[in-house]
Structure formats: structure tokens, C-alpha cells
Amino acid sequence: MAPAQSTLRRKLRDEYAMPFAAHYIQHRRRYSSLMMVAFSAYVLQNTYAGLTGGPSSKRKAKAAQQTQGAQGKPGGPGDVAEKSAAGGAVDTGGRGGGAGGRRKRRGPRVEVDALFFQRLTRLLRIVLPSFRSKEASLLLLHSFFLVLRTLLSLYVASLDGSIVSALVRAQPRQFLIRIVTWMAVAVPATYTNSMLTYLQSKLAIAYRTRLTKKVHEDYLDGTTFYALGNLDDRIKNADQLIVVDIQKFSTSLAEIYSNIAKPILDVILYNWQLSRNVGAEGLIALTIIVQASAALLKWATPPFGRYAAEEQRLEGEYRFSHTRLLEHAEEIALLRGSETEKNIIERTYYALIRHVNRVFRMRMAYSLVEEAIVKWVWGSLGLCVCAVPVFGMRLLGMSGGAGGGIDFGSRTEGFVTNRRLLLSASDALGRLMSTYRDLSELSGYTARVSELLDTMDDVKAGRYQKKLVGGGSTAGRTVGKDEEVAENAKILQGRGKIIHSDDEIIFDKVPIVTPNGDVLIKSLSFYVKPGNHLLVVGGNGTGKSSLFRILGGLWPIYGGTVTKPPASEFTYIPQRPYLSLGTLRDQIIYPHSRAQMLERGITDSNLLDILKMLELDSIVEREGGWDTQREWRDALSGGDKQRLAMARLFYHCPKYAILDECTSAVTLQIEQTFYERATELGITLLTVSHRPSLWKYHKYILQYLGGGDYAFGPLNWEERLALQEEKQSLEQKLAEVPVWESRLTDLLKERETREARKERI
């Protein structure tokens, strides 16, 4: 039996193995080229699959989108979408998260998967609008310098080997010539490296400019900026997203291109050259080992994308705590709340620091494993590959070439060149491996910016996500058991109708609802005709200002019909007027520019006439002229601010003016002048005030009685004033009753005392 097996093995070796080996060695160059073509295709395909997460990741992303669609799909203007990205429980997915991957967490999905590439594709259409754009030209030029640097690196690797070879062979002339050549190559090499850094920075700025412009167009379109912060809960710190996250996304996107394109190009070209020097066989074996270790490294990679998104969220909360302190500095100082605010700020800061330190520890552990594998394991395998021309040249039929000659100098030159190429290829492969971590961070920034764009699209379409008072939700989901909460949530699912009118205001069965779902009035009906000034009165929290926010188009209507002129026909003057950054002139003509003012035929002298009427003309000379720029909210008194707002109303001369306690800091004379002049200009006034001096300027009254009740009707100001005076007189007399009762008691006691004295006498 044994001799038969030995004969079979000998036959297989002689008839099949030896002829195949001879054929392979004879056509080795051709087979090596085919293997390197297959190797290049494998690198490209494997890189793409590794970055996109593969088919399983796409299936997960598709399933996540279907789940989100099932939770809430907007079907009409009255529906509100429920999205898991807005704060639902979402499984983190992936093994990199460890135990945390099985916990439910808040926030959008942050993974390098099909959903990430879907978001990134949308953002790329914004930052790269066309192939003829400036950004595309910069990207093309950047690609040219990336290729040029790789070619220069190949030449420098060969030149290094030649220099060492001349040194070993003791050829001073060749050594000096190659040293001069090496120094000459430094000129284009340093220029190329500098241009790559410059172009990457220019790309980051160009991306940021495009994206910021798009965000500004959406954010400052109409009242989107107001609705984003007041009618929706998804975006807590829009300023953080616009100022910081977009900048980090743009920088990361500019870096990720060179971090992917350059390593891929380096891996292919360096290995192609190495295959010509040492053969493709060793490289293929090395690639198999490298890919196995790379898979292990990828499996152990923490979810850096999720951590980056969480870090930006914590940064936003820390920034917001300081912003909130500055906004309410006066109230906090008067309430002596500095210690409490300090605790709040420090809590947000230390939450950020704890997270950053945790990420640092993970990065350190990851870097240890990554360097051990990439630098040392792959480096030792590379030395084995470099030894192939020395120990395996006879077996592989290598005669001559960079590493196949018998001359010691040729061997040294081949080893140095191959070693340099192998180190460069290893470095490129290491950078390609770390690219997944960079992509994870980019996915975090991409998720944050995409969430901002998606939320702005929803807000502009009238789809809001807001937590309700008492446990409800603007999506129609009720948590509390209270019937009133359920009824309020039902109201929030509907939408009313807006009819545009030229001059009249009509509310027909319109509920007054705050953004957090508190229904102040379930059905409000009233009307305002031109010239019929309306006085609105009521207690705090009854819905006076809410009415004006609906008229201004800031809040949606959840039922009934509102007939009103366009929002441009309203001017709103609050108790504390808004003063913009700009000149003194800008405070009166806001939001117009000086060019728009001149187009309307209005000059500075016309503005001065308005100020004279309000006894404020001295402010022009006092502040240094019309073109003086100051922080006007700090430079002017409360009365000056209110009179500037009155001047703004006279400049714009709208059909309707909403006045919210706007005369509380001026004299009665200025108040009278203001109301009489506004009436002369044909401006219909809607006033919120409790000052009886204003009653005579209004013809109708809308009184909020509290508890969801109201009263609307004509206002007889003389009768109301007389009733008010009588009421005050009666209240004053009633307030004196205890005093007279006490006096009467004292007199009765005095009388009893006198009578007791008479009896004793």
C-alpha cells in the first residue's frame, strides 16, 4: 500500500506539479501582472465595502428608515412626523460599542453605513454643486498634487537605494551626483506638500462657505429661526450647529478626501512597484495576513462617530449655559443666584470633560493596538518580503534587477529601495485603516448637520415635534391619563385655515394654543375693521401676546379660520423694543437699508421731523450724527428706546400696529402725540395695555377673563372710565371700612367708660 502511495505522489509531482512550476516560472512576469491587477481591484473593492459597511449595514439602515416611517409619516399639513432621530430610543448597532451597543440611547444614528452615505450625498450636492464650480476645480487640483506626491515618493525611494548603493560601492562621483539630484527633488517635493496643505485648507473654507450660505438661507427664511427654537424641541443649540459643527464637518470632509484617495493610490502604486522588485507572491501572502489583522482592528474600533456627535452636543449645552447666564445676568445678580448658576455651568462642563476623558482613554487603547499591528507586526512581515530577492531568487527564477544581482551593492540598493517602498505602503495602509475612525467622526458631524437641515425642512413644512405640558406630544401621542391633556393633544393634531385679506382681521373659532400644548382658549372669535382700534386686556398668561404671535405668522393655527393681511402689513412694538447692530438711522428704518429708504423718497430730514414730533430730535446731535454706530440697547434709556420704536412705526406706516405696553416708559404727552399721529396716518392699532389713559383711542375691546373665557365688544371709553373711577372710589371706601370700624369701636368703648364714671359719682 505504501509503495503505491509513493508512486502516486511521484507521478503527481512529475506530471503536474513540476510542469506547472516550470510554466509559472517561465511566465512569472505575466502572472505577477495579473495578480497585481487583481490585487488593485481587491484593494478598491475592499476599501469601498469597508467604508460603506457592506450589504448588512445597508439592510440595517433600510430597516431603520422603514421603522422611522412606520412611527410617523407626514401625510398632510396637519400631521406631525415622529422620527427616531428626534429623540426616540434607537439601537446603536455594531459591535464596536460593546455593552453600550445594546443599550437604548437618544439621538440620531451615527454609523458609517448606507444612511451616513445618504446624508453625506445630500451635503455633497450642496458643497459641490457642479463640476464647473470653484470647489470642483480645487478638488481636481488637489487630486493632481496627490498623484504628483506619490510619484515623487516612488522616485525618492529609488533614489535612496541608488545613493546607498554608490556609498557601499565607494563611488564618490555617483554618490555626489545622486545627492545633488536628491536635493533638486526637494524643490518640487516641498512645493507639493505645501500646496496640498494649502488646497486642503481652501477646500475646507469653500465647503464651509457653501454649507453656511445654504443654512443661512433656510434658517433666516421667514420665521424659521423663531420656529426652530420655540415650536420644535429637536434642535437645542442652533448656534452651536451653525458656527461650530458646520466648520468641523467642512474640515473633516476636506481631510477625508486626501486621507482616502492618497493612501489608496499609494497602496496600489507602491505594491505594484514592489511586485516588480520582489514578486507578487510575497505581497499576496502579506495582504492576506494584513487583511485578517485589519478585520480584527476594525472589529475592535470604538464608535468614534457617536462619541463625536455626543461631544458636540455637550459642547453646545456648555456654551448655552454661558449664553443663558449673559441673557439673564441682571435677574440672576439681583436674586444672588451666582452660586447656583456656577453649579449649573460646572455640571455641564464636567459632563463634557468626563466624556472627553473617556474618549481619550479609548483612543489611547485603540492607538496601542493599532500601532502594535500596523507598525510592528506589519513591519516584521515586510522585512520577510524584502528578503525574497536574496533568499528566493533561484527558486523564483529572478536574475538581475534591483534585488536579483549577485553584487553586494545591487543587493543593498534593492533592499533599501524595497524597504522604503514597503514602509511607505505600510504607512499608507495604516492611514487607510485609521480612515475608518476619521469616517466615524465625519459621520457624527454629518448626522448633526443633516439633522439641522431636516428639522428646518420639517419646520418650514409645518411639522413640529414639541413636548406637551402634562405629558402630551405634538405628534398626537398622549402619555398622561388626564382627559384634558388628551383633548388638548387632539386639538394639536388639526390645522386651521388662513385667508389673506387686504384690510380686515377676522378670527373665527380659532383655538389659542402655546407651543408646549397649553390650550389657553379653545375657540376665539372676533374681528377688526380698518380704523376700529382694538384694546386687549387680561391677566398674565391668559393669551394676549399669543394672539399677536398668530397674527404675525409665528405660531400655527390648530383650527378655525384666520382672515388677515400679510405679515408685512403688521409692525410689532413691544415694551422693550429690539435695537439692531448698526447706525442710529438703522434703528428707525429697520429692517430696511439706507438705499431702500432713499428709494421710498425718504431722507434724513424726514426722519428728523419724526423725531421732533416725539421730542427726540436732540438724540442725533447728542450721539454724534445719523451714522454713529453703538450698542444701542446699552446706550439709550428705556424711554428713548420706546420713542425710537414709535419713530420706526411712523417710518414704515403699516396697516396694522401691534402695541404691547409700548408707552410704559414715556410721558402722557408723548403717548397722546403718538396715538393721535398713528390714527392720522390710518394705522389701525391693536394695543395691549391696562392704562386707562389709552382707552379713549380704541373702539373695541377684547378682554381675557381667565379659565379659557373671553369677552369681545364695542368699547365706550367714557362709560368704562366712569365705571373705573367709581370702582376705584368704592374700593378706596371699602379699604377704609376697617379703619372706621376700629374708630367706631374705640368711640363705643370711650362712651361706656364715661357712663361708668357718671354712675360712680
Secondary structure, DSSP 4 states (H G I P E B T S, - for coil): -HHHHHHHHHHHIIIIIHHHHHHHHHTHHHHHHHHHHHHHHHHHHHHHHHHH-HHHHHHHHHHHHHHHHHH----STT-----GGGT--EE--SSTTGGGGGSEESS----SSHHHHHHHHHHHHHH---TTSHHHHHHHHHHHHHHHHHHHHHHHHHHHHHHHHHHHTT-HHHHHHHHHHHHHHHHHHHHHHHHHHHHHHHHHHHHHHHHHHHHHHHHTSTTHHHHHHHT-SS-S-HHHIIIIIHHHHHHHHHHHHHHHHHHHHHHHHHHHHHHHHH-HHHHHHHHHHHHHHHHHHHHT---HHHHHHHHHHHHHHHHHHHHHHHHTHHHHHHTT-HHHHHHHHHHHHHHHHHHHHHHHHHHHHHHHHHHIIIIIIHHHHHHHHHTHHHHSHHHHT--BHHHH-SSHHHHHHHHHHHHHHHHHHHHHHHHHHHHHHHHHHHHHHHHHHHHHHHHHHHHHTT----BPTTS-BTTS---S--HHHHHHHHHHT---EEEE-SS-EEEEEEEEE-TTS-EEEEEEEEEE-TT--EEEEE-TTSSHHHHHHHHTTSS---SSEEEE--GGGEEEE-SS----SEEHHHHHHTTS-HHHHHHTT--HHHHHHHHHHTT-THHHHHHTSTT-EE-HHHHS-HHHHHHHHHHHHHHH--SEEEEESTTTTS-HHHHHHHHHHHHHTTPEEEEE---GGGGGG-SEEEEEEETTEEEEEE--HHHHHHHHHHHHHHHHHHHHHHHHHHHHHHHHHHHHHHHHHHHH-
